[in-house]
């Protein structure tokens, strides 16, 4: 989870769209009998709103020390006997009772952020009371083409030096996904939902890959410099908000998947776009593309990983080089995650055979595939270490 300071929390509080939507959701769900968990409570605004609504008890939980200011705020507002503060990871804590309502916002720019989804899967299975309410209930991930000539030009110009060829690092900089602030006019296509996150489905929350391919329609002629992603949330019932580009509401920002070379588009043209992200541990590996009459632009965040992650880059690129996206890539990511977690080979192999029985037709075949992959992984690890050692002065 990110380390927020009070100024960043102030920015979140100033976001009236977010603040008012969460306040309405709390009013809709909390009553005098409610036991509430404010997960990622920070300085405790939602804690105080739930207490003001009459909750029997509110547990404010956060990893950060700012949560230690909450008891004084609760006392000043007359809620001192109904607010309890616990500092730490919810997965390491034991609440005195299971909450009926869990309020959280552990997202980054997008909900697929750090261990957010894994934490929410745990909350669903082990914390909230069966049949309880999770706020948010669902997030929908959106994508669209964007034109950003100024940023694209500035990044490209930054890596130019008379007498030097900086082309490779320029291309890496231009292809690196990053947070941007969009105000609306930059969007040059219709939008599409590329995946949906249901917080009441813990098995879904533990997916290692999110994404899809589909069509958008260009709304202007010119060039697109990348894909922008944001989310729309349903907190409870019909209460929610969107982080779509607009003149205000900039707490979250937007995630840019840039093109090294701009993509020519014509108004009304149908463009096939792909956005997907695979999680290796908490590390997101992005892949994105757009195909129009002006050509194809495709990239992966593997291209901008540090040298120390070279073995992962090599494994994934080698997999994708053989065929377009097929289950093998997801299989390899699952194997890598299992090896990273230190699980026995048979334990890694068993769920693979359950998910892909046509590929792994027996336990022996699944175990053999995992053994070969891990052996290859270890070989590449040794090779990377040798390369780094030889490169050191």
Secondary structure, 3 states (H helix, E strand, C coil): CCCCCHHHHHHHHHCHHHHHHHHHHHHHHCCCCCEEEEECCCCCHHHHHHHHCCCCEEEEEECCHHHHHHHHHHHHCCCHHHEEEEECCHHHCCCCCCCCEEEECCCCCCCCCCCHHHHHHHHHHHHCCCCCEEECCEEEEEEEEECCHHHHHHHHHHCCECCECCHHHHHHHHCCCEEECCCCCCECECCEEEEEEECCCHHHHCCCEEEEEEEEEECCCEEEEEEEEEEEEEEECCEEEECCCCCCCCCCCEEEEEEEEEEEECCCCEEEEEEEEEEECCEEEEEEEEEECCEEEEEEHHHHCCHHHHHHHHHHHHHHHHCCCCHHHHHHHHHHHHHHHCCCHHHHHHHHHHHCCCCCCCHHHHHHHHHHHHHHHHHHHHHHHHHHHHHCC
